[in-house]
Amino acid sequence: MYLTNDKKREIFAEHGNGAEDTGSAEGQIALFTYRIAHLTEHLKKNRKDFNTERSLVALVGKRRKLLNYLYKNDIQRYRAIIEKLGLRK
């Protein structure tokens, strides 16, 4: 499996407030970004996998909602996570 518990802890430790803080918006955005990158690579090889494509669109929507939440409530955290993950807006 591409996403193990150790990898999740590493992502949350790097982008969140600690390895056990799975609820922070930054940690969730980082996790979604990792999953989106993995699904994008999968879809490059398997063009007709429409179920995965649908899942990818749902993940992008979830990430967008979290980014909008951060934008409205704490613009500094929003700018930091955008820069750290290399996302554009």
WOZITA-V693998 format. One record per backbone hydrogen bond with DSSP energy under -0.5 kcal/mol. NH is the residue of the N-H (numbers start at 1). CO is the residue of the C=O. Records with the same first field share a line. If there is no record, write none. Layout:
BEGIN
NH->CO / CO
END
This chain:
BEGIN
4->2
8->4
9->5
10->6
11->7
12->8
13->9
14->10
15->11
16->12
18->12
21->18
22->20
28->24
29->25
30->26
31->27
32->28
33->29
34->30
35->31
36->32
37->33
38->34
39->35
40->36
41->37
42->38
43->39
44->40
45->41
46->42
47->45
49->46
50->48
53->49
54->50
55->51
56->52
57->53
58->54
59->55
60->56
61->57
62->58
63->59
64->60
65->61
66->62
67->63
68->64
69->65
70->66
71->67
72->68
73->69
74->70
78->74
79->75
80->76
81->77
82->78
83->79
84->80
85->81
86->82
87->82
END
